[in-house]
Amino acid sequence: MINSERKIAEVIVDVPLMQTDKPFSYAIPEHLAGLIEVGMRVHVPFGSAGRLVQGLVVGFLDDFNGELKEIVEVLDLEPVLTEEQLWLADEMRHNVFSYKISCLKAMLPNLLNSSYDKVLVHDDGSEELWSSLSPEAQQSALKAVKAGEQTVRYLAKSKENRKTEKWLTATDKLADFDFGNRSKKRLELRDMFLGLGREPIRKKDLPFSREVIKFFIDNDLLKLEEREVNRLESAFDAVEPDQAKQLNAEQATAFQAIISDRSRPFLLEGITGSGKTEVYLQVIEHFLKQGKTAIMLVPEISLTPQMSNRFIARFGKQVAIMHSGLSDGEKYDEWRKIRSGEARVVVGARSAIFVPLTNIGVIIIDEEHEASYKQDSNPRYHARDIALLRAKRQGAALVMGSATPSLESRARAQRDVYQLLTLTQRANPDALLPKVEVIDMRSQINEASANFSKPLLAKIAEKLERKEQVILMLNRRGYSSFVMCRDCGHVVECPNCDISLTLHMDTKTLNCHYCGHTEAIPQVCPNCQSRKIRYYGSGTQKVQEELEGLMPEVKILRMDVDTTKTKNAHERILADFGEGKADILLGTQMIAKGLDFPNVTLVGVINADTGLNLPDFRASERTFDLLMQVAGRAGRADKLGEVLIQTFNPGHYAIALAQAQDYEGFYAREMAFRQKLAYPPYYFTVQVLVSHKDEQVAVKKSYEIAKILAGHLTDKAKVLGPIPKPIARTHNLYHYQLLIKYRFEDELEEALNEVLDLTQERENRDLRVIIDSEPQNFV
């Protein structure tokens, strides 16, 4: 970063509007001269009222014509954003239609986006809150910190956001204090500390009562201090170190290619169990030995302890973990570990692509086909696009791996934009690909069960008798899909959204999975007052109860959004299953990927059809990917695995080709469909979603936007809509959408910025417009 003595700073203010999507110039007051750097946060007066807002310094000017307001306060002692991150925000702004401040804030841990204080630590260990210092004292402290004479740490608003441990050290008074002869415990504690000299000891490690320790502190015999600790330290200490494995011929070829050539990104297509992770580990190790760093991205859904522990086992405390299951404080700890250079390998979900690593040797995206790499709220970036930018800028290798690559990535490999590497054998030579059987549920009328065919029940019983384990996947959560009256057909719906409510028996409520609305389960029909209210469909909770009724001795662990709400629940469930505390792991999509349990020999898919009939052109691809991934959980050790897929559509090509585990066949079939209908990867897409509480306004504004687009696009582009979204109302808003399909449109960016301009007009303040480049979901 450039330290500047210049007088004018360029600041992006934290006011996400079209009119503020540019830097504003502020004078640097004399007392802050030389202390402000690019990438720091500041407080500046903004607007006619001069209210203080947070901003980010993005550059400096030598001169300015006219009067300028002054920066009021510097919030950081060192930059929180790197020059590369500022550059990324500029690049993102061209195809991620969010304001630049939103892009920049996405790169910071939440604690730096919220209000907090700083603590100034003096040489003698005493501390002062920054907010309690006078402006003159703050200025003096800033200079002292710059000179390395004092230190500062951030303090979040609530104490829970920083973890500390209490340590005790003997004072000069301890040796001369008269304890008398009657206090045996006090004398023991005194002797312990006299033996330690000035060595501190952690308070929780002392085998003495609180009262005894308090006596020493109150009499100034022991000095108490709080030390901030990394909240994830214990997780690292619990992992056994691991050594690199011998690569087979295919793995070795892939490894050699990746470390030798950075001219193009790599697509590593490897069947489940082919050892892609071991290739990643050894590639990272190679670059670490060269003094470089690495980013390893995994989908949020499969960032299991199994995956993160493999990296910790190999690279120890050089690893930082970043995912949504961490508290804000934990994320902040890991961010500081990365920022300071202590962490050289970052393993994380989508947002980890923004971490402030320098000298990156390799970026790896595992399960690159996953939709969760696309952010579904502002800013709507795709982690793969950011990875491409960063790899090119830093000269890093980029590796995208999957058993079922997205059609977009595979098409780029076909055109040599990406270099294709393949792994066709399982890494464990004793682990054979599982045998996959499709069960036609149309011919399986099972009186005893609504969810389990007789063949699946028989297979479960067979595996349990052999003391082997089973994974069952159901592609939904909750107890039952919906509640319906058998007399009048009324379905209980959310009052805010056009969607039926889902039954949750643990809370005895009906819940909306869109807006969060909850209500009690009705005893009579709200429409006709009939008592013939019934539950239809099956959720994980209901399937668990049914299976326990059919097999009373079976031990089942359920893993879905509802059972993993509490912190570390995900880890506990998987650890219990891995230790053999349950026979069956029953769950939603989150159990389909990344799990490796040697004793699992059967995977059952209870309802393969759930996603097939969604109004989304990727529905078949998602179903195929999911079935291929979940099938890969079976038979990963020396026991042969079996997969049973229950379906009402056994002839559908996504299911038939998943049974044959034929990715090439699916790729050819699906690409023909995409070409015929002008969908990605043959065309690019942009979705424009228009929402308003008044449906007529939503329709009118949608047509206004369609007219703006028509004025800028060529006749080669296709604009579909506006039409209502498949779920046309949520959160009391009506939703209409347009879809732009195009190949080369020079004025598209200008057109979409004009659409953003439309939302700034006074009459449109209640209008919500979302622009989503390459949307991953249409439902």
C-alpha positions, 0 to 999 in steps of 0.5 A: 500500500502507498502511504500518502502525504497528499491532502485529498483522499478518494472515498467510496461511501457506504451508501449503496445508490447509483448516485454514490457508485463512485469515489467522493473527494475528501480533504485529509486534515493536518493531524491525519496526514501520512496516516491514511492509506488506500484500503482503510475505512474512514468516517466522513460527513456525507450529504447536505446534513453532513451525517457521518457515514463509513467509507473506504479509501480507494485512492488519492488526488493531488489537487481539487477545484472547489471546497472539500469536506474533511475526513473525520476519523480513521477506523483502521491502523492498517488497510483492511482491503488490498489493492487487488481486492479494490481492483476486483471490485472494479472488475466485478462492477462490469458484470455483477450489477451491484454497487461497488460498496456492496462488492467491497463489503463482501470482501470483509468479515462482518465485524468490520462492517459493524460498529465496534471499538478499538483497544489501545495496549500500552507497553506496561500491558494496561489498556484504554478504549479508543473511543475514550481517548481525546482526538489529540490522544488518538492522533498521538496513539496512531503515530505510536502504533505506526512506529511500533511503540504501541499495539491496537486490537479490535473489540466488537460491540458484544464481548461474545465476539472475542474469545479470551482466556484469563492468565495469572502472574505473581506480583512483587507483593506475593513473597512478603505477604503474611498468610499466617499458618491456618490457610493451607490452600492459600499457602499451596497456591502461593508456593506454586506461583513462587516456584514459577517466578514470573511465569504466567499460568492459565486461571482455568488450569489452577486446581483451586477454588474461585474464592482462594484465587479471588483472595490473591487477586483482591490483595494484588498478589496475582495480576490477572490479564485476559489474552485473546485466543483464536476460537478454532485453535482447539479444532486444529490441536485435535487433528492427527497429522497425516502424510502424503499418499502414493499417487497412482499413474492417473493422479501423478499425470494430473499433478505433473500437468498442474504444477507445470503449466499455468497458461490455462485453467484445468478441469479435473474430471474424476469419478467419485473416489478417484482421489481428487483431494489427494491430488489437490493436497500434493499440488498445494504442498508443491506450491507451499514449498515454493513459498506460495499460498493456496485457496481451496474452495468447496461447496458450503454443503460439503464443507464437512469436518472430514474435508477441512480435517484432511487439510489441517492434518496435512498443513497444520496451523498454516490452514485457515477455515472460512465458512458460514457455520463460523461465528462472526468472531471466528471468521474475524480470527481467521481473517486476521490469521490470513491478513497477517500471513500466518495462514498460507492455505485457506479452505472455505466456501464461496466467499473465501475466494476474496481472502487477502492472500498474496503470492497465490500459487494455486486456486482449487474449486472442488465440486465446481458444478455446484450452484452454491458457488453463485451468491444468490444475494447482492453482490451476485458473483460466481466464485469461479469468475472471481477465481479466474480473475485472481489466477490470471492477475497473480499467475496462479494455477486454477484447478476445477474438479468434479465427477460431473463437471457443469456443462459450461466448464466441460464445453470450455474444455472441449474448446481447449479454453480449459485443459481437461484432465481425467481420473477414471479409476478409484484411488483405492484399487480395492474399491470398485464402483457401486452397482446401481439399480433403479426401482420403478415405484409405479410397480411397487405398491407397498401396503406397509410403507408409502416411502420404501419399496420392498427391494429397498427395505430388504437391502437395508435389512441385509446390510444391517444384519452384516453390521454395515451402514446405510445412507438414505437421501430424501430431497426435502426437509421437514415432516410432510410436504403440505396439509390438505383437506380431503373434503374440499381440497384446500391446501394451507398456504403462507399468507405472504407467499404463493406456497404451501406451508410445511409441517414440522412435528418437532415444533408442532407448527406449519412453516414457510420456507421462504419468509419464515411465517409459522402457524399452528397445525389446524385441527379443522379445515380453514375453508370448509371446517371439515375434520378431514385434514391430512398430511401429504408428501414425505419429509425426512422427519416423517420418513425417519418415523416410518422406518423406525416403525418398520424396523424398531431396532434400527438406529437412525441419525437424521441430517437436514436443515432442521437438525443442523441449526445449532452450532457444530450439530453437523460435525456431531452427527457425522462423527457419531455416524463415523464411530458406528453409533447409528446404522443409518444416516438419513438426510437431504442433499447435504449428505450427498457430497464429500462424505467418506465412510468405509462401512457404508455399503448401501445408498438409497435414494428415496425420491429421485424425481423431486427436482426433475419437474422444476421449471428450470432448464438445469433440472435434469443436470441437477438431478443427474449430478445429485444421483451421481454424487450420492451414489459415490458415497457407497463402497469407498473401501474394500466392501462392494457398494450398492445404490438403489434409486426409487423413481416414478420416471425410470425412463428419464435420461437423467436417471437412466444415465446416472444408473449407467454412471455415464457422464459422457452420454449425459453431456452429449444428450443435454448439450443437444437439448441446450443448443436446440433451445439456445441455453448456456453454454451456447448462450449467455443469460441475464435474469431481471427480476422485478418485484412490487407489493402491487402486482399491476405496478410490477407488470408495468415496470417490467414492460418499461424495463423490456423497452429499455433493453430493446433499445440497446440490444441487437436482434440477435439477442432474445428477451423472454418475458416479462412473465410471473416467476414460478412462485409469483409472490413471496414476502408480500411482493409480486415477482415478474422476470425477464430473461435475456439470452445473448452471445455478443452484445456491446451495449448490454452493460449500458442497458443494465446500468440504465435499468439500475438508474430506473430504480433510483427515481423517486416514484420507484422507491418501492420497486425492487429490481434484481439483475442476475448475470448467469442465474443458477436458479429460476424457481 
